[in-house]
Amino acid sequence: MTEKKNSYRQILKATSVFGGVQVFQILISVVRSKFVAVLLGPNGMGIVGLLTATTGVVSGLTNFGLGTVAVKNISEAISTGDGRRISTVITVLRRMVWITGLLGALLTLIFSPWLSEFTFGNKKYTLAFVWISVTLLLNQLTVGELVTMQALRQIQHLAKANVYGSLVGLFITIPLYYLLGIEGIVPVIIITAFVTFFFSRYFSRKVTLEKVEVPQKTTIIVGKKMMETGFIISLSGLVGLVTAYLIRIFINHVGSVDDVGFYAAGFTLINTYVGMIFTAMGTDYYPGLSRVAMDNAQCRENINQQSKIALLLLAPILIIFLVFVNVAVILLYSSEFLVITHMIYWAALGIFFKAASWAIAFVFLAKGEGKLYFWSEFGGSFYMLIFGILGFSRGGLTGLGFAFLISFIVYLIQVFIIAKVKYNFSFHSSFKKIFAVQFLLALITFIIVNVVQQPYSYLPGLLLIAVSSWYSLRELEKRIGIKELIHNLMRKIKRK
């Protein structure tokens, strides 16, 4: 029991450290989004979304999944306790990100006229793609530094790199958009990429590693293995990026650039502000799962623990979003963006299913099942694309939210069956209970906010938020011992 409690506490500790960073980044993102929405409007947000989505596809094609496979490779090296092997893998990684980053930048530069034509229907943005091609190199170099800190579980350094990068980026973004408007989009993208790389490099260098000479032959052998494994993973990421890209293109052609901006704003709200829990937990979860990948029973235990903590932390946040989504939209964007509220209602329910499927899908990567992971992600992206196109065609922005929910229900069924057959995976009865209770509370909230007019929906909404929060705290107390942690913390403070 003590071992399980320590395991839960490790999850919460890693989540709270990086979660704090996520909260800080979200506050910065709130300010940035507000200024972008006011200064650029939906049209400007649509342009930003299309530019970044396009370069994201190119990056997904050329990054060879190094950001993912390197976490596993470094984690495996750490498990051996061999300092030279750890340093060798990291050195090779840092060389490979230069190669893949330059490849991405070169392809963007060469194909910039075609990228502009396909994305926007004209060559007006050719020069924009030429300029932002450099960000593919900078972003890939950043990945190499952040992955090193993540795999070594240097959470404090990783946190500082993210915080300082976001804060400085904010002070650059707002003045440029204020002075240049839409013309400031490209400079902001480039400068933000440079700032992020600078801080990731600075804090990564603070990590002490054993000095080793890595000959070119070793770089080729280790790097080739990395890229072979990572290529399948990069295809998986590419499929997801292409899916998001095609949905944006479809919205742009069937609807307008403004609709693309609304779509981007809505899913930024869900994936960034609510999804911070996934980012915070994944930072420590994937390296830890990779270390026990050969033990199916331990993998099953880790996945269940992570799923429970994810739901207990996410559910109250999701219900808050359901109750106060209109306030959030006006606060974060403007009243012009209120058209996305019903899209967010449906997407918020989908996060419950994303939480469970997210925890399971990591096991395919941890076990080195690259092809299996690819086909699993291909299926998930296929569902998102088909349901997304149908949803927007039939129900506009609200239909996209419903498509998000349906896609993750189907995807959860898929990954659960695969994990059940291959690794004898199953959910604990305690997880099923937590899921049922919290999803039911969210579903009741969903019905209330759609049936009862504001502000009359706030009172029952607040009651449901309180019930969900109380239930989460009660379940966390059982697993972690929150009262004991607080008591120990108070004793330490008194001693000081």
Secondary structure, DSSP 8 states (H G I E B T S, - for coil): -HHHHHHHHHHHHHHHHHHHHHHHHHHHHHHHHHHHHHHHHHHHHHHHHHHHHHHHHHHHHHSTTHHHHHHHHHHHHHHHT-HHHHHHHHHHHHHHHHHHHHHHHHHHHHTHHHHHHHHHSSSTTHHHHHHHTHHHHHHHHHHHHHHHHHHTT-HHHHHHHHHHHHHHHHHHHHHHHHHHGGGGHHHHHHHHHHHHHHHHHHHHTTS--------HHHHHHHHHHHHHHHHHHHHHHHHHHHHHHHHHHHHHHHS-HHHHHHHHHHHHIIIIIITHHHHHHHHHHHHHHHHTTT-HHHHHHHHHHHHHHHHHHHHHHHHHHHHHHHHHHHHHS-GGGGGGHHHHHHHHHHHHHHHHHHHHHHHHHHTT-HHHHHHHHHHHHHHHHHHHHHHHHHHHHHHHHHHHHHHHHHHHHHHHHHHHHHH-----HHHHHHHHHHHHHHHHHHHHHHHS-TTTTHHHHHHHHHHHHHHHHHHHHHHH-HHHHHHHHHHHHHH-
